[in-house]
Amino acid sequence: MKKRTGLALGSLVAGVLIAASASGQPSMDEMSMPSHGHGAMKHMGGMGGGDEHFMMLLRSANLSAAQHAQVRQILKSEREQMKSVYAGFHAVHEQIAEKLFAPGGLTAADLAPLEQKAVHYQQQIDRNMIETALAIRNVLTAEQLSRLSQVHQQLQSLHQQIRSLMGPDTDEAPDQSN
């Protein structure tokens, strides 16, 4: 049971991170978390993506109307609570970009204070993503968690099949000259 619960929690946390859209049940789009497109959690396990996968996972759980309302409230609260953190995070990234593209010399030491600010914001974002996923997890039944775990495992299997078909990722383009 602990393994199943751990897998379900992993599915929820990972769900905050991957990609697909939701339709059908009472507007999952209205419930979606703000997509901020940055961060360590986005890249956990090589998944990447955004909150759309999370919404797809919730759709597969067949939430009741009451659960939808609870999730919507959790996400609304998260957006309000994190608005200034996301604004600060994006402002720091903009400051880094301005320095990178400005004329003159630039070293890593010049960017270190901004890097530290960005790391601090990222830690807050990651921590909040986990707290939000846990809050939503607490709305779900044991059966729904089990279903989410199954769907997450199926999606992982599909991603593995795609990687197998496409071959290894390479940063270099294949040589086109013959």
N, C-alpha and C positions, 0 to 999 in steps of 0.2 A: 504494500500500500504506500509506503514512503517513497519507493522508487517511482510509482505512478504519479504521486503528488509532485515529486521533483520534476518529472518529465512535463507535467501539466504546467507547472510554474515556469519551467524553461520555455515551453511553448508560448506562454503569455508574454514573457519578457522578450523572447525572440520575435514574437508577433508585432511588437512595437516597432520592429526594425525592418521587415521584409516588404513585398509589394503585391498588390492586386486590389481590385475595387469591389465594393459591396453594393448590392441592389436587392430589391425585393421586399425585405422587411422594413418597418418604419425607419426611414431615411438614416442609414448608417453614415452617409456622407455628412449629415448634420452633426453626427457624434464625433467625427474624426478629430484626432489630436493635431495641433499645428505641426506641419512638417518643416523642420529647420535644417535638414540636409547636412548636418555636420556631426562629427563626433565619433568617439571610440565605440559606443554601443551600436552604432549603425553598422560597424564592421565586424562585430563579434561573430565568430564562427564562419566568416566569409559570406555572410548573408546579404548585407546591404539592403537598401530599399526605403522604407518609410512606414508610416502608420497604416497604410492601406492594407497590408497583410494582416495586421492586428484586427482591423475591421472585418476582413474576410474570415479570419478565425472565429470572431464573435458571431458572424452570420452563420457559420457552420454549427455553432452551439445552440441555435434556435432559441434565442432569448425571448422571454415573455415580454409583454408590454411594460410591466413593472420594472423588469431588469433593464430594458432599453432606457426607461426614464432615469434609473439610478446611474447607468453608465453615462448617459448624456450629462447628468449633473456633475459627476466626477470629472469628466473631461472639460466641462465649462469652468469648474473651479480651478483645474490645472492650468488652463489657458490664462485666467486672470492672475493666478499666483505667480506664474512664470513669465509674464509679459515683460517685466523689467529685466529679468535675467537674459531672455532671448535678445532684447534690444541691446544690452551691454555686450553680449557675445558677438553680435553682428557688428557693433561699433568697433570692437577691438580688431576684428578681422579686416574691417575697412581701413583702420589705422595702419595695420600691417601692410595692406596692399598699397596704401599711399606711400609708405616708406620704401617699399620694394620698387616702385615705379618712379620714384623721384630721382632727379639727377644727383650725382655725387656718389661718394663711397658709402658702403653699408656693410656692417659685419653682423654676425650672429649676436654679439654682445649688445649691439644697438637695438636688436629686436627682443632681447631676453625679458625685459619688463613686460612687454606686450604679450609675449608667449606665456608668461606666468599668469597674467590676467585671463588669457584665453583658457588655460588649463583649469583655473579656478571656476570659470563659468561652465566649462564642459563637465566638470565634476558635479556641479549643481544640477545641470541638465540630466546627466546620467542617473544621479540619485533620485531626481524627481520622476524620471521615466519608470524606474523600478517601483517607487512608491505608488505611482498611478496604476501600473500593471497589477500590483498587489491589491490595491483598492478594488479594481475591477474583478480580479480573481475572487475576492471575498463575496461578490454578488452572485457568482456561479455555483451551480450544484455540482456534486461529485460526478454525476453522469455527464454534465456539460464539460467538466475538466477532462474527463476521460476522452470524450469526443474530440476536444481540442488537441489533445496529445496525439490521437490517431491521425488527425488531419495534418498536424505539424510533421509527423513522421513520414506521411505520404508525400508531402511537399519536399522534404529533404531527399527522399528517394528520387523524385522527379528531377530535382536539381542535379543530383549525382548522375542520373541517366543523361541529362543534357550535357554535363561536363564530359562524360565518357564519349558521347557522340561527337562533340565539337573538338575534342583534344585539349591538350594543356594550353593555358593562357601564356601568351608570349608578348613581350613589349615591343618586339621588332616585327615589322611587316615582312611577309615572305618575299624572297628575291624574285622579282618579276622578269628579270633578264634571262634569256635563253641563248 
